[in-house]
Every structure is written in structure tokens, then in C-alpha cells.
Amino acid sequence: MPDTLTQAMRWAFWYCCDFMVNLGNRTHSSYYEANTWVLLVLLPGLLALLIGVRVGQRLALRRVRRRVAARR
């Protein structure tokens, strides 16, 4: 089991590295620049967006529940 997990982690690491190298090549930048954009700009921005969506859904659900409770 640990050997399978180690192999899976190695595969995931090298896949991500290869993806970053290819992304850098396609955008005519370096691996480090692609890595910086993805890890310091794209992922935090996506995380903030998803948190905002979640908060919006929670507020909308709260309004719906209050309307349903008021009708009873």
C-alpha cells in the first residue's frame, strides 16, 4: 500500500511539473513565471470567488427559509 501511494504521489508531482513547463512554453514565459501566476494569482482568486459564491448562496438560502417560515 505505501508503495502504491508513493508512486501515485510521484506521478502527480511530475504531472504537475510537466503541466507547468508546458504552460510556460505555451505562454512564452518560464516555468517559474507560470508557477507564480498559477499559485499566487489564479488559485487564490479562484478560492476567493468560490468563497464569495458560497456566502451568496448561504444568504439566499437564509432569505428563502425566512419567507417560508413567514408563510406558515
C-alpha positions in Angstrom: 0.0 0.0 0.0 2.7 2.6 0.9 4.5 1.8 -2.4 1.3 2.5 -4.4 0.8 5.8 -2.6 4.4 6.8 -3.2 4.0 6.0 -6.9 0.8 8.0 -7.1 2.4 11.0 -5.4 5.4 10.8 -7.7 3.1 10.6 -10.7 1.1 13.6 -9.5 4.2 15.7 -8.8 5.8 15.0 -12.2 2.5 15.6 -14.0 2.1 19.0 -12.3 5.7 19.9 -13.1 5.2 18.9 -16.8 2.0 20.9 -16.9 3.8 24.0 -15.6 6.6 23.6 -18.1 4.1 23.2 -20.9 2.1 26.2 -19.7 5.3 28.3 -19.6 6.2 27.2 -23.1 2.7 28.0 -24.5 2.6 31.4 -22.8 6.2 32.2 -23.9 7.3 32.5 -20.2 9.4 30.4 -17.9 8.3 27.6 -15.6 8.8 30.0 -12.6 6.6 32.7 -14.1 3.8 30.1 -14.9 4.1 28.7 -11.4 3.9 32.2 -9.9 0.8 33.1 -11.9 -1.0 29.8 -11.0 0.0 29.6 -7.3 -0.1 33.2 -6.4 -2.8 34.7 -8.6 -5.1 32.1 -10.1 -5.6 29.8 -7.2 -6.2 32.5 -4.5 -8.5 34.3 -6.9 -10.5 31.1 -7.6 -10.6 30.4 -3.9 -11.9 33.9 -3.1 -14.5 33.5 -5.9 -15.7 30.2 -4.6 -16.0 31.6 -1.0 -18.0 34.5 -2.3 -20.3 32.2 -4.2 -20.8 30.1 -1.0 -21.6 33.2 1.1 -24.0 34.4 -1.5 -25.8 31.0 -1.6 -26.0 31.0 2.2 -27.6 34.4 2.3 -30.0 33.5 -0.5 -31.0 30.3 1.3 -31.5 32.2 4.6 -33.9 34.6 2.8 -35.8 31.7 1.3 -36.1 30.0 4.7 -37.4 33.2 6.3 -40.0 33.6 3.6 -41.2 30.0 4.0 -41.3 30.4 7.8 -43.2 33.7 7.5 -45.9 31.9 5.3 -46.6 29.3 8.0 
